[in-house]
Structure formats: structure tokens, C-alpha cells
């Protein structure tokens, strides 16, 4: 009699465990699926942001291999001290300026490389004007503290000028002096 009672109790406990497992499965699985889709959408957004930024590090080479990249210095001449740009007045109310040497990182494997590379020297003044416009909108503190954001802003303006995102993929300041 004890064996039968123990068997019945074990059977009831197994049955309760099975029912609770089924309830947990049907209750938790939708929430887990929602969490997985949220994680997937955040990961996709981060990946898109990285692609849109074309490399958020200084220089901004993105996901291009070093073999694909070429550097074009806007200040090629040996005696060229760089671009002198007047900065927006800051909290101190004084006039400040930046002297920048600027280099562009170019993707040699871009579809438009041969077309635009020939024109780059003739478009140099347009590019330097865009750089001047962007940098002059910032104070000395902004330029010193967030140089990468300014480089990315310049990159976006130049990419908009050319109408392609994969030709010029980075902007760098090999030399920068602020006063």
C-alpha cells in the first residue's frame, strides 16, 4: 500500500511539474522572442550607425583594408604651413584661430575613383572652402575637445559635395595648432 501511495504522489508531482513547465514555456517564450528582436534591432542600428559614420575614429577609415586606402594631403607643398581658419568666439570673447594641415583618406576601389581622382586637384579650393566653413562654426574649446566630431562633419560635407559615400572615407588633421 505504501508503494502505491508513493507512486501516486510521484506521478502527481511529475504531472504538476509538466503542467508548470508548459505554462512557463507559453508565458516566457513570447517575451524572450520580443527581447531577441529588440537586441537584433539595436545591433542593426549600431551597425548602420557605424557604416554611416564611415569610421568614427579620427581618420575615419571605416571597414576598409589598408590596401584599399590612399591618403591625399591638401597641403602638399613643403612650405605650406596649413590652413589658417578663424574660429567662432568662445566664452572668453577673444578671437581664436586654428592652423590645420588636412588629409583626405580615399578608397582606391571605389567605382568613381578614376573619375574623381583626376579632378581632385582642381576641386581643392572647393574642399578647403567646405573645411573652412565647418571649422569656423566652432569655438576653440569645441575644436580642441571634439576634433573627431568636426572631422566627421567635414567628411559628411565633402561626401555630400561628391554625392558618394565610398570615395572619400576619412578626414584627418596630421597637424593642428590652436590659438
C-alpha positions in Angstrom: 0.0 0.0 0.0 2.9 2.4 0.8 4.4 1.7 -2.6 1.2 2.5 -4.4 0.8 5.8 -2.5 4.4 6.8 -3.1 3.9 6.0 -6.8 0.7 8.1 -7.0 2.4 11.1 -5.2 5.4 10.8 -7.6 3.1 10.7 -10.6 1.1 13.8 -9.3 4.4 15.7 -8.7 5.6 14.8 -12.2 2.3 15.9 -13.7 2.4 19.2 -11.8 6.0 19.7 -13.0 4.9 19.1 -16.6 2.0 21.5 -16.3 4.1 24.2 -14.8 6.8 23.7 -17.4 4.2 24.1 -20.1 2.8 27.3 -18.6 6.3 28.8 -18.2 7.1 27.9 -21.8 4.0 29.5 -23.2 4.3 32.6 -20.9 8.0 33.3 -21.3 8.7 32.4 -24.9 6.9 35.4 -26.4 8.8 37.7 -24.0 12.1 36.1 -24.9 11.3 36.5 -28.6 10.5 40.2 -28.1 13.8 40.6 -26.2 15.7 38.9 -29.0 14.1 41.0 -31.7 14.9 44.2 -29.6 18.5 43.1 -29.3 18.7 42.3 -33.1 17.2 45.7 -34.0 19.7 47.5 -31.7 22.6 45.6 -33.2 21.3 46.5 -36.7 21.1 50.2 -35.7 24.6 50.2 -34.3 25.9 48.5 -37.5 24.1 51.1 -39.6 25.5 53.9 -37.5 29.0 52.6 -37.9 28.5 52.4 -41.7 27.0 55.9 -41.8 29.9 57.3 -39.8 32.3 55.7 -42.2 34.6 55.3 -39.3 34.1 57.3 -36.2 37.7 57.2 -35.2 40.0 60.1 -36.2 40.9 59.5 -39.8 37.7 57.6 -40.3 38.8 54.7 -42.5 35.8 52.6 -41.5 35.9 48.9 -42.6 38.3 49.4 -45.4 41.6 47.5 -45.6 44.8 49.5 -45.6 45.5 48.3 -49.2 42.3 50.0 -50.4 43.1 53.4 -48.9 45.2 56.3 -50.3 46.0 59.5 -48.4 45.7 62.8 -50.3 47.3 65.8 -48.5 45.6 69.1 -49.2 48.7 70.8 -48.0 51.3 69.1 -50.3 53.9 71.8 -50.7 56.8 71.7 -48.2 56.5 75.3 -47.3 52.7 75.1 -46.8 52.0 75.7 -43.1 48.4 74.6 -43.4 45.0 76.3 -43.5 44.6 79.2 -41.1 40.9 79.3 -40.0 39.3 81.9 -37.8 37.2 80.2 -35.1 33.9 81.3 -33.6 34.3 83.4 -30.5 34.0 81.4 -27.3 33.0 82.2 -23.8 36.1 84.4 -23.3 35.1 86.7 -26.2 38.5 86.6 -27.8 39.4 85.9 -31.4 40.9 82.4 -31.9 42.2 80.6 -34.9 43.3 77.1 -36.0 46.1 76.2 -38.3 45.3 72.8 -39.8 47.0 70.5 -42.2 44.3 68.4 -43.7 44.5 65.0 -45.4 41.7 63.0 -47.1 41.5 59.2 -46.9 40.4 57.9 -50.3 39.1 54.5 -51.2 41.0 53.3 -54.3 38.5 50.6 -55.0 35.5 53.0 -55.3 33.6 52.9 -58.5 34.2 56.6 -59.0 37.9 56.6 -58.0 39.3 57.1 -61.5 36.7 59.7 -62.4 37.1 61.9 -59.3 40.8 61.4 -58.6 41.7 63.2 -61.8 39.6 66.3 -60.6 40.8 66.3 -57.0 43.5 68.9 -57.6 41.1 71.2 -59.4 38.4 70.8 -56.7 40.9 71.5 -53.9 39.6 75.1 -53.4 36.0 73.8 -53.0 37.1 71.2 -50.5 39.1 73.8 -48.5 36.2 76.2 -48.5 33.9 73.4 -47.0 36.6 72.7 -44.4 36.8 76.4 -43.6 33.0 76.7 -43.3 32.7 73.8 -40.9 35.7 74.6 -38.7 34.9 78.3 -38.4 31.4 77.5 -36.9 33.1 76.0 -33.8 34.8 77.6 -30.8 38.4 76.8 -29.8 37.1 74.6 -26.9 34.9 72.6 -29.3 37.7 72.1 -31.7 40.1 71.0 -29.0 37.7 68.8 -27.1 35.9 67.0 -30.0 38.2 67.0 -33.1 36.7 63.7 -34.2 33.2 65.1 -34.5 34.5 68.0 -36.6 36.4 65.6 -38.8 33.2 63.6 -39.3 31.2 66.8 -40.1 33.8 67.8 -42.7 33.7 64.2 -44.1 29.9 64.3 -44.4 30.0 67.7 -46.2 32.7 66.5 -48.7 30.8 63.3 -49.3 27.6 65.3 -50.0 29.6 67.5 -52.4 30.7 64.5 -54.4 27.4 62.6 -54.0 29.1 59.4 -53.0 30.0 57.9 -49.6 32.7 55.4 -50.7 35.2 57.7 -52.5 36.4 59.9 -49.7 36.1 57.9 -46.5 38.0 59.9 -43.9 39.3 63.3 -43.0 42.4 63.7 -40.8 44.4 66.5 -39.3 48.0 65.4 -39.4 49.0 68.7 -37.8 46.7 71.0 -35.8 47.6 74.1 -33.9 45.0 76.2 -32.0 45.4 79.7 -30.5 
